[in-house]
Structure formats: C-alpha cells, structure tokens
Amino acid sequence: MAIDQKLLERDPDRVARMFTEISPRYDLLNRVLSFGQDGVWRRKAVRMARPAGAHRILDLATGTGDLAFEFSRAEGFDGEILGLDFSEEMVCRARRKAAARHLSARIQFRTGDALDIPEPDGWFDIVSIGFGLRNFLDPERGLLEAHRVLAPGGRLVVVDFFRKRENPMMRLYLDQALPRIGRWISRSPSAYHYLRESKKGFLSPDEFVSLLHSVGFQPVVLESLSFGVAHSIVGTKPASRPGPPTAA
C-alpha cells in the first residue's frame, strides 16, 4: 500500500472528536462542498451494490446515516440496516433522522469500531463505507473485518475520495476554497484541512482495487464519479473457496 504514514499514525480519539465537533453542520457541509453531488454519488453506490433481495446491510462509518437511508429507498430491498460509527454524536443525529422518517424499526444506529465489528461471521449481504475509509486507523484491517462479516457472495461497496492527479482548478478548490468554506460553516479550524490531507495521503483507485484483491474480494468493479472527483468501488466475497484440483 502507499498510504501516507502520517495517516496511519493518527489518534483515533482526536479524529472522533473532530467529527463530533462538526456533526451539527455535517449534512449541510456535504451538500455545499460537493455542490449537491454527494447524494448522486451515494445513489450510484447503492445501485452498484445491487441491494434487491438482500436481508441485512451494514453501513460502516455511517455518520448521520445518509448512505443507510439511501439503501432503505432502494427498489426491491425490504431488509434491515445497521449503521456503525465511532462518533456518538453522529450516531445520535442519525437516530433522530431515522425517527423523523419513521424508519427506526428498520434501521438501527450504534456506536462501534469498524476495525472490530461486533457481529458474527457471514451475517450481512452487503457492507458499505461512504466517505469514511480514509478515517480508519488501519484500512486493511477494516476491509478484512468487512470481508469476515459478509456472507459468501456478499458485496462490499466503498464510495470515497481517492488520491489522483488533479487539474489546476481542482487543486485550487481543494487546497484553498474547501478548507476555508469548511472552516467557515463548521466553525472547526482543522476538520476540512484534515479532509484535504487525508485525500492526498490515501490510496489511488488502482491501489485500492489491488488492496481489495489482496484481502479476498473478487471480482472488483470500479466506477468514476463526476469526472473522477469520487469513485465507487464494489468487491464481491467469493461464494465458495476453490477446492483442491481433482485427479484426471
């Protein structure tokens, strides 16, 4: 992997506090800073995950639950959803949103660690991670945990900002405008500077596909969103392990 060592040495408690700090304006920031595209990206990820007929979905780094709610609207899916996040304040806000939408019986939100998922092997048909994998202290361990709790044939869908070559206009926006707008709306001096740095220090889409292969996902499908601003990537846990070769 080519993840910046500084990302791997982050203090997870400090990151959790940062997300708690910006939670009151988190949804607004997502809409403003993505120019309203974050909903489009989530809907694309849900379609790629093919949730019709699934029984249980786990949404890791669920934040205020927007990707979980997107799954709940998917045609042909009437199962249950569990959202996990390490910020208690984010989870509380997700629960309030679920109650307001009369979805509390169908979608549960809990505080939890994506690196140590408190669920049994093979329990979920789909695991999703929306714009949260860059915040994992150990992304490979998180992917291994996702693989563990997926049923054979289950799918992992990740939508995120991966490291890529940026044109001058995009670099200007990410380096200058995004941190300033984020700081102004969130009132956090560091949160959206962190977002920029975490993108620069993360994996490229191709590196992430290789990582998914290495932890056991096959096949892997990648799709660029909004001309490469974000990417949605789906990996499948094989339905069965290949057996030993048989004698001719």
C-alpha positions in Angstrom: 0.0 0.0 0.0 1.0 3.6 -0.5 -0.9 5.3 2.3 1.0 8.3 3.9 2.5 7.2 7.2 1.1 10.2 8.9 -2.5 8.9 8.2 -1.6 5.6 9.8 -0.3 7.3 12.9 -3.4 9.4 13.6 -5.0 9.5 17.0 -8.4 7.9 16.5 -9.9 9.7 19.5 -8.8 13.0 18.1 -10.5 12.1 14.7 -13.6 11.1 16.6 -13.7 14.4 18.5 -13.3 16.3 15.2 -16.3 14.6 13.7 -18.3 15.2 16.9 -17.4 18.9 16.7 -18.6 19.3 13.1 -21.7 17.0 13.5 -24.3 19.8 13.8 -23.4 21.1 10.3 -22.1 17.9 8.8 -25.1 17.3 6.4 -25.0 20.9 5.2 -21.3 20.8 4.6 -21.6 17.7 2.5 -24.2 19.4 0.2 -22.3 22.7 -0.1 -18.8 21.3 -0.5 -19.8 18.7 -3.1 -22.1 21.2 -5.0 -25.0 18.8 -4.2 -23.3 15.8 -5.8 -22.9 13.7 -2.6 -26.4 12.4 -3.0 -25.8 11.5 -6.6 -22.7 9.6 -5.6 -24.5 7.7 -2.8 -27.3 6.7 -5.1 -24.8 5.4 -7.7 -23.0 3.3 -5.0 -26.4 1.8 -3.9 -27.2 0.8 -7.4 -23.8 -0.8 -7.9 -24.3 -2.8 -4.6 -27.5 -4.3 -6.0 -29.4 -4.5 -2.8 -32.6 -6.0 -4.2 -33.3 -9.2 -2.3 -30.7 -8.6 0.4 -31.7 -9.3 4.0 -29.1 -7.4 6.1 -26.9 -4.4 5.3 -24.1 -3.0 7.4 -23.1 0.7 6.8 -19.7 1.4 8.4 -18.6 5.0 9.2 -22.3 5.8 8.8 -22.0 9.3 10.1 -25.5 10.8 10.2 -26.8 7.9 8.2 -27.3 9.2 4.7 -26.0 6.2 2.9 -28.1 3.9 5.1 -31.2 5.9 4.3 -30.3 5.7 0.6 -30.3 1.9 0.9 -33.6 1.9 2.6 -35.1 3.6 -0.5 -33.7 1.0 -3.0 -36.2 -0.8 -5.1 -36.5 -4.4 -4.1 -34.8 -4.1 -0.8 -37.0 -4.5 2.3 -34.4 -5.9 4.8 -32.7 -4.4 7.8 -29.8 -2.0 8.1 -27.3 -1.4 10.8 -25.2 1.7 10.8 -22.0 1.9 12.9 -19.9 5.0 13.6 -17.2 5.8 16.2 -18.8 9.3 17.0 -21.6 9.0 19.5 -22.9 12.4 18.4 -23.1 11.4 14.8 -25.0 8.2 15.8 -27.4 10.3 17.9 -28.1 12.5 14.9 -28.7 9.5 12.6 -31.1 8.1 15.1 -33.1 11.3 15.2 -33.2 11.4 11.4 -34.5 7.7 11.4 -37.2 8.6 13.9 -38.3 11.6 11.9 -38.6 9.3 8.8 -40.4 6.6 10.7 -37.5 4.2 10.0 -36.3 3.4 13.5 -37.7 -0.2 13.3 -35.8 -0.9 10.1 -32.6 1.0 10.6 -30.5 0.8 13.8 -27.6 3.0 14.5 -24.9 2.1 17.1 -21.6 3.4 18.2 -19.0 0.9 17.1 -15.5 0.2 15.8 -15.2 -0.7 12.1 -11.9 -2.5 12.9 -13.6 -4.8 15.4 -17.2 -5.2 14.2 -19.4 -6.7 16.9 -21.3 -9.0 14.6 -20.9 -12.7 13.6 -19.1 -14.1 10.6 -21.1 -14.1 7.4 -24.0 -12.1 8.8 -24.5 -9.4 6.2 -25.3 -9.5 2.5 -23.8 -6.0 1.8 -21.3 -3.9 3.7 -21.0 -0.2 2.7 -18.5 2.5 3.6 -19.3 6.0 2.4 -16.6 8.6 2.6 -15.2 7.0 5.8 -12.5 4.5 4.9 -9.8 7.3 4.9 -10.6 7.8 8.6 -9.8 4.2 9.5 -6.6 3.8 11.5 -5.9 0.6 9.6 -7.9 0.4 6.3 -6.6 -3.1 5.6 -7.9 -4.4 8.9 -11.2 -2.7 8.3 -11.6 -4.4 4.9 -10.7 -7.8 6.5 -13.4 -7.2 9.1 -15.9 -6.3 6.3 -14.9 -9.5 4.5 -15.4 -11.5 7.6 -19.0 -10.3 8.3 -20.1 -10.7 4.7 -21.9 -13.8 3.7 -20.4 -15.8 0.8 -21.3 -13.9 -2.4 -21.9 -10.7 -0.4 -20.7 -7.4 -1.7 -18.7 -4.5 -0.2 -19.3 -1.1 -1.7 -17.0 1.8 -1.0 -17.6 5.4 -2.2 -14.8 7.8 -1.4 -12.3 10.4 -2.5 -9.2 8.6 -3.6 -5.8 10.1 -4.4 -5.5 11.0 -8.1 -3.8 13.5 -10.3 -5.7 16.8 -10.1 -6.0 19.6 -12.7 -5.1 23.1 -11.5 -8.7 24.2 -10.9 -9.5 21.2 -8.8 -6.2 21.6 -6.9 -7.0 25.2 -6.2 -10.5 24.3 -4.9 -9.3 21.5 -2.7 -6.2 23.4 -1.3 -7.7 26.8 -0.9 -11.5 27.0 -1.2 -12.6 23.8 0.5 -10.7 24.3 3.8 -11.9 27.9 4.1 -15.6 27.2 3.3 -15.4 24.1 5.6 -13.9 26.1 8.4 -16.5 28.9 8.0 -19.5 26.7 8.0 -18.3 24.0 10.5 -16.5 26.5 12.8 -13.8 23.9 13.1 -10.3 25.2 12.3 -8.9 21.8 11.4 -11.6 19.5 10.1 -11.6 20.3 6.4 -7.9 20.8 6.3 -7.8 17.2 7.6 -10.2 16.1 4.8 -7.8 17.5 2.2 -4.7 16.0 3.7 -6.4 12.6 4.1 -7.3 12.6 0.4 -3.7 13.5 -0.6 -2.3 10.8 1.6 -4.7 8.0 0.7 -4.6 5.3 -1.9 -5.2 5.8 -5.6 -8.2 3.9 -7.1 -6.0 1.3 -8.7 -4.1 0.8 -5.4 -7.3 0.3 -3.6 -8.5 -2.2 -6.1 -5.3 -4.1 -5.5 -5.8 -4.0 -1.8 -9.3 -5.4 -2.2 -8.0 -8.3 -4.2 -5.3 -9.0 -1.6 -7.9 -9.3 1.2 -10.1 -11.7 -0.7 -12.6 -9.7 -2.8 -13.0 -10.9 -6.3 -14.2 -9.6 -8.7 -13.9 -5.8 -8.1 -15.7 -3.2 -10.2 -14.7 0.5 -10.2 -16.6 3.4 -11.5 -15.5 7.1 -11.7 -18.0 9.7 -10.4 -18.2 13.3 -11.6 -15.2 13.0 -13.8 -13.1 11.4 -11.1 -13.9 13.6 -8.2 -15.0 10.5 -6.3 -15.1 6.8 -7.1 -17.5 4.0 -6.2 -15.9 0.5 -5.9 -17.6 -2.8 -5.4 -15.9 -6.0 -4.3 -17.5 -9.4 -4.0 -16.7 -12.1 -1.4 -16.4 -15.3 -3.4 -19.3 -17.7 -2.9 -17.0 -20.5 -2.1 -13.3 -21.2 -1.8 -11.8 -23.1 -4.7 -11.2 -26.7 -3.8 -8.1 -28.8 -4.4 -7.5 -29.9 -8.0 -9.1 -33.2 -8.8 -7.1 -36.0 -10.4 -7.6 -36.6 -14.1 
